[in-house]
Amino acid sequence: MSGLLALLDDVASIAKVAAASVDDVIGQATKAGAKAAGAVIDDAAVTPKYVHGFDASRELPIVWRIAKGSLFNKLVILLPAALLLSAFAPWAVAPLLMLGGAYLCFEGAEKVYHIFAPHHHEDKATEGDPAHLEEEKVAGAIKTDFILSAEIMTIALAALPDGHIGMKAAALAAAGVGITVLVYGGVAAIVKADDVGVFMSLRGRFAPTRALGRGIVHGMPTFLKALAAVGTAAMIWVGGAIVIHGLEQLGWGWLYHHIHEIAVAAAAAVPQAPGLVDWAVTAALDGLFGLLLGIALIPVAKWIVAPVWGLVSRLKPGTSARG
């Protein structure tokens, strides 16, 4: 009997340790996911466009296919890469974060630029073979997700404390799965909201239900525009903050400390809400820097990166640049 009691006590101790480890993993994953908020919001804002123009019956299957591709990106490709980076080249995390932050600034600034200089393009989802177009849309969405997922996983990796590689792997996996469920669950709700609104407006038993359905239908375009605006602002803010913090880590901390001093002075001037003011001023200045950096990168991307990338993409084994 005493042996059985000792065994049960050992099992209980192991269970406590396991529970504590699970709590640590969840806590670290939550913190890491919160750090990647800007890229997460933009991911949710970008994805609904990939189902635009398709039959309503294909919307959820398309979202599900993109979500599976996103999980593959995060767990099969990016998670091992992040762990190898952490183990063998931790010095590269800050530069890679800065590169990703600069990309976020560029993407956000380009969207702002197109507000003032709109460009028109045809929606290919309205013509051609629907199955082929769906394959193209899903493939394009997964490629875009890979870039955003790489940024999310790198940010999450940088937010994790030093520790056992198994704990890092579990926390990154939990963050990746949680973010994917949050993003694509939200996308699924967004793309089907208008259908729900139509159903409520036509089939609702009560007048308030029908009115709510009509409100959802009429309000979705405005909501999608607002979501896109929030996603753009978050990209610019988070991207600017990443670059500024990375510069400080690399020894060029003048801008980081200058922004901190301005935010502290502003917070002292508003003693009723110093924390809120400190955060708001820091975010605004980070965003302003991110916007300026993104604007500066637009011509670089257009006149240097895009032509070089186009040339490289045309080069295949056994062919020349002339094709």
C-alpha positions as CSV (number, residue, x, y, z in Angstrom):
1,M,0.0,0.0,0.0
2,S,2.8,2.4,0.9
3,G,4.4,1.7,-2.6
4,L,1.1,2.5,-4.3
5,L,0.8,5.8,-2.3
6,A,4.3,6.7,-3.2
7,L,3.6,6.0,-6.9
8,L,0.4,8.1,-6.7
9,D,2.4,10.9,-5.1
10,D,5.0,10.8,-7.8
11,V,2.3,10.9,-10.5
12,A,0.7,13.9,-8.8
13,S,4.1,15.6,-8.7
14,I,4.6,14.9,-12.4
15,A,1.1,16.2,-13.2
16,K,1.8,19.4,-11.3
17,V,5.1,20.0,-13.2
18,A,3.3,19.2,-16.5
19,A,0.5,21.6,-15.6
20,A,3.0,24.3,-14.7
21,S,4.8,23.7,-18.0
22,V,1.5,24.0,-19.9
23,D,0.8,27.2,-18.1
24,D,4.2,28.5,-19.0
25,V,3.8,27.5,-22.6
26,I,0.4,29.2,-22.9
27,G,1.6,32.3,-21.1
28,Q,4.7,32.6,-23.3
29,A,2.6,31.9,-26.5
30,T,0.0,34.5,-25.5
31,K,2.8,37.1,-24.9
32,A,4.5,36.3,-28.1
33,G,1.3,36.4,-30.1
34,A,0.4,39.8,-28.6
35,K,3.8,41.2,-29.8
36,A,2.8,40.1,-33.4
37,A,-0.5,42.0,-33.3
38,G,0.3,44.3,-36.2
39,A,1.0,41.5,-38.6
40,V,-1.9,39.5,-37.2
41,I,-4.4,42.3,-37.8
42,D,-3.1,42.9,-41.3
43,D,-3.3,39.1,-42.1
44,A,-7.0,39.2,-41.1
45,A,-7.6,42.4,-43.1
46,V,-5.9,41.1,-46.2
47,T,-7.3,37.6,-46.5
48,P,-11.1,38.3,-47.2
49,K,-10.1,39.8,-50.6
50,Y,-9.1,36.3,-51.8
51,V,-12.7,35.0,-51.6
52,H,-14.2,38.1,-53.3
53,G,-16.0,37.2,-56.5
54,F,-16.5,33.5,-55.8
55,D,-19.7,31.6,-55.3
56,A,-20.8,31.8,-51.6
57,S,-20.6,28.0,-51.4
58,R,-16.8,28.2,-52.0
59,E,-16.0,30.9,-49.5
60,L,-15.5,28.7,-46.4
61,P,-13.7,26.0,-48.3
62,I,-11.3,28.6,-49.7
63,V,-10.7,30.0,-46.2
64,W,-10.1,26.5,-44.9
65,R,-7.6,25.7,-47.6
66,I,-5.7,29.0,-46.9
67,A,-5.8,28.2,-43.1
68,K,-4.3,24.8,-43.7
69,G,-1.6,26.4,-45.9
70,S,-0.9,28.9,-43.1
71,L,-0.5,26.1,-40.5
72,F,1.9,24.3,-42.9
73,N,3.9,27.6,-43.3
74,K,4.1,28.2,-39.6
75,L,4.6,24.7,-38.2
76,V,6.5,22.7,-40.9
77,I,8.7,25.4,-42.5
78,L,9.0,28.4,-40.2
79,L,9.0,26.8,-36.7
80,P,12.1,24.6,-37.4
81,A,13.8,27.6,-39.1
82,A,13.1,29.8,-36.1
83,L,14.5,27.1,-33.7
84,L,17.6,26.7,-35.8
85,L,18.1,30.4,-35.9
86,S,17.7,30.7,-32.1
87,A,20.2,27.9,-31.5
88,F,22.9,28.7,-34.0
89,A,22.5,32.3,-35.1
90,P,20.7,34.3,-32.3
91,W,22.6,37.4,-33.5
92,A,20.5,37.3,-36.7
93,V,17.2,37.7,-35.0
94,A,17.4,41.5,-34.6
95,P,18.4,42.1,-38.2
96,L,15.8,39.8,-39.6
97,L,13.2,41.5,-37.4
98,M,14.3,44.9,-38.7
99,L,14.0,43.5,-42.3
100,G,10.5,42.3,-41.6
101,G,9.6,45.5,-39.8
102,A,10.8,47.5,-42.9
103,Y,8.7,45.3,-45.1
104,L,5.6,46.0,-42.9
105,C,6.4,49.8,-43.2
106,F,6.7,49.5,-46.9
107,E,3.4,47.5,-47.3
108,G,1.6,50.0,-45.1
109,A,3.0,53.1,-46.8
110,E,2.2,51.6,-50.2
111,K,-1.5,51.2,-49.1
112,V,-1.5,54.8,-47.9
113,Y,0.0,55.9,-51.2
114,H,-2.6,54.1,-53.2
115,I,-5.3,56.0,-51.3
116,F,-4.0,59.2,-52.8
117,A,-2.9,57.7,-56.2
118,P,-5.4,54.8,-56.8
119,H,-4.6,52.2,-59.3
120,H,-7.2,50.1,-61.1
121,H,-6.9,46.4,-61.7
122,E,-9.3,43.8,-63.1
123,D,-10.7,41.2,-60.7
124,K,-9.8,37.9,-62.3
125,A,-12.3,36.1,-60.1
126,T,-15.1,37.3,-62.5
127,E,-13.8,35.5,-65.6
128,G,-12.2,32.2,-66.6
129,D,-12.5,28.7,-65.1
130,P,-13.6,29.0,-61.5
131,A,-11.6,26.0,-60.3
132,H,-8.4,27.3,-61.9
133,L,-9.0,30.8,-60.5
134,E,-9.6,29.3,-57.1
135,E,-6.3,27.5,-57.3
136,E,-4.5,30.7,-58.2
137,K,-6.2,32.7,-55.5
138,V,-5.4,30.1,-52.8
139,A,-1.8,29.8,-54.0
140,G,-1.4,33.6,-53.9
141,A,-3.0,33.8,-50.5
142,I,-0.7,31.1,-49.0
143,K,2.4,32.9,-50.5
144,T,1.3,36.2,-48.9
145,D,0.6,34.4,-45.7
146,F,4.1,32.9,-45.7
147,I,5.6,36.4,-45.6
148,L,3.3,37.6,-42.8
149,S,3.7,34.3,-40.9
150,A,7.5,34.6,-41.1
151,E,7.2,38.0,-39.5
152,I,4.8,36.7,-36.9
153,M,7.0,33.8,-36.0
154,T,10.2,35.9,-35.8
155,I,8.4,38.5,-33.6
156,A,7.1,35.7,-31.4
157,L,10.6,34.1,-31.2
158,A,12.1,37.4,-30.1
159,A,9.4,37.8,-27.4
160,L,10.2,34.4,-25.8
161,P,12.6,34.3,-22.9
162,D,15.8,32.2,-23.1
163,G,15.1,28.6,-22.1
164,H,14.9,25.0,-23.2
165,I,14.5,24.5,-26.9
166,G,11.5,22.2,-26.2
167,M,9.7,25.0,-24.3
168,K,10.4,27.4,-27.2
169,A,9.1,25.0,-29.7
170,A,5.9,24.3,-27.8
171,A,5.4,28.1,-27.2
172,L,6.0,28.9,-30.8
173,A,3.7,26.1,-32.0
174,A,1.0,27.2,-29.6
175,A,1.3,30.8,-30.8
176,G,1.3,29.8,-34.4
177,V,-1.8,27.6,-34.0
178,G,-3.6,30.1,-31.8
179,I,-2.9,33.0,-34.2
180,T,-4.0,30.9,-37.2
181,V,-7.3,29.9,-35.5
182,L,-7.9,33.5,-34.5
183,V,-7.1,35.0,-37.9
184,Y,-8.9,32.5,-40.1
185,G,-11.8,32.0,-37.7
186,G,-12.3,35.7,-37.9
187,V,-12.0,35.7,-41.6
188,A,-14.6,33.0,-41.9
189,A,-17.0,35.0,-39.8
190,I,-16.3,38.1,-41.8
191,V,-16.9,36.6,-45.3
192,K,-20.1,34.9,-44.2
193,A,-21.5,37.8,-42.2
194,D,-23.3,39.3,-45.2
195,D,-25.0,35.9,-45.9
196,V,-26.1,35.7,-42.3
197,G,-27.4,39.3,-42.6
198,V,-29.4,38.4,-45.7
199,F,-30.9,35.4,-44.0
200,M,-31.8,37.4,-41.0
201,S,-33.4,40.2,-43.1
202,L,-35.5,37.8,-45.2
203,R,-36.3,35.0,-42.7
204,G,-36.2,36.7,-39.3
205,R,-39.4,36.2,-37.3
206,F,-39.2,39.5,-35.6
207,A,-38.9,43.1,-37.0
208,P,-35.7,43.8,-34.9
209,T,-34.1,40.7,-36.2
210,R,-34.8,41.7,-39.8
211,A,-33.6,45.2,-39.1
212,L,-30.4,43.8,-37.6
213,G,-29.9,41.7,-40.7
214,R,-30.3,44.7,-43.0
215,G,-27.9,46.6,-40.8
216,I,-25.3,43.8,-41.1
217,V,-25.6,43.7,-44.9
218,H,-25.3,47.5,-45.3
219,G,-22.6,47.8,-42.6
220,M,-20.2,45.1,-43.9
221,P,-18.5,47.3,-46.7
222,T,-17.8,50.0,-44.1
223,F,-16.6,47.4,-41.6
224,L,-14.2,45.9,-44.2
225,K,-12.8,49.4,-45.0
226,A,-12.3,50.1,-41.3
227,L,-10.6,46.8,-40.8
228,A,-8.3,47.5,-43.7
229,A,-7.5,50.9,-42.2
230,V,-6.8,49.5,-38.8
231,G,-4.6,46.8,-40.4
232,T,-2.6,49.4,-42.3
233,A,-2.1,51.6,-39.3
234,A,-1.0,48.5,-37.2
235,M,1.5,47.5,-39.9
236,I,3.1,50.9,-40.0
237,W,3.1,51.3,-36.2
238,V,4.5,47.8,-35.4
239,G,7.0,48.0,-38.3
240,G,8.3,51.3,-37.2
241,A,8.6,50.1,-33.6
242,I,10.5,47.0,-34.6
243,V,13.0,48.9,-36.7
244,I,13.6,51.5,-34.0
245,H,14.0,48.9,-31.3
246,G,16.3,46.9,-33.5
247,L,18.5,50.0,-34.1
248,E,18.7,50.4,-30.3
249,Q,19.8,46.8,-29.9
250,L,22.5,47.3,-32.5
251,G,23.9,50.3,-30.8
252,W,22.1,53.1,-32.6
253,G,19.7,54.0,-29.8
254,W,19.4,57.8,-30.3
255,L,16.0,57.7,-31.9
256,Y,14.7,55.1,-29.5
257,H,15.8,57.1,-26.4
258,H,14.6,60.4,-28.0
259,I,11.1,59.0,-28.5
260,H,11.1,57.6,-25.0
261,E,12.0,61.1,-23.6
262,I,9.3,62.8,-25.5
263,A,6.7,60.2,-24.4
264,V,7.8,60.5,-20.7
265,A,7.5,64.3,-20.9
266,A,4.1,64.1,-22.5
267,A,3.0,61.6,-19.8
268,A,4.2,63.9,-17.0
269,A,2.1,66.7,-18.5
270,V,-1.1,64.6,-18.2
271,P,-0.9,63.0,-14.7
272,Q,-4.5,61.8,-15.0
273,A,-3.5,59.1,-17.5
274,P,0.3,58.9,-17.7
275,G,0.5,55.3,-18.9
276,L,-2.0,55.9,-21.7
277,V,-0.3,59.1,-22.9
278,D,3.1,57.4,-22.8
279,W,1.9,54.6,-25.0
280,A,-0.1,56.8,-27.4
281,V,2.8,59.2,-27.9
282,T,5.3,56.4,-28.4
283,A,3.0,54.6,-30.8
284,A,2.3,57.8,-32.8
285,L,6.0,58.6,-33.2
286,D,6.8,55.0,-34.0
287,G,4.1,55.1,-36.6
288,L,5.3,58.4,-38.0
289,F,8.8,56.9,-38.4
290,G,7.4,53.8,-40.0
291,L,5.4,55.8,-42.5
292,L,8.4,57.9,-43.5
293,L,10.5,54.8,-43.8
294,G,7.9,53.0,-45.9
295,I,7.5,56.0,-48.2
296,A,11.3,56.1,-48.7
297,L,11.2,52.3,-49.5
298,I,8.6,52.6,-52.2
299,P,10.9,53.9,-55.0
300,V,13.6,51.4,-53.8
301,A,11.1,48.5,-54.2
302,K,9.8,49.8,-57.5
303,W,13.1,50.7,-59.3
304,I,15.5,48.3,-57.7
305,V,14.0,45.3,-55.9
306,A,11.1,44.6,-58.3
307,P,13.3,44.6,-61.5
308,V,16.0,42.4,-59.8
309,W,13.4,40.0,-58.5
310,G,11.7,39.8,-61.9
311,L,15.1,39.0,-63.5
312,V,15.8,36.3,-61.0
313,S,12.4,34.8,-61.3
314,R,12.8,34.5,-65.1
315,L,16.1,32.7,-64.8
316,K,15.6,28.9,-64.8
317,P,18.1,26.1,-65.1
318,G,19.1,25.7,-68.8
319,T,17.7,29.1,-69.8
320,S,19.2,32.6,-70.2
321,A,17.9,35.9,-69.0
322,R,16.5,36.4,-72.6
323,G,14.4,33.3,-72.1
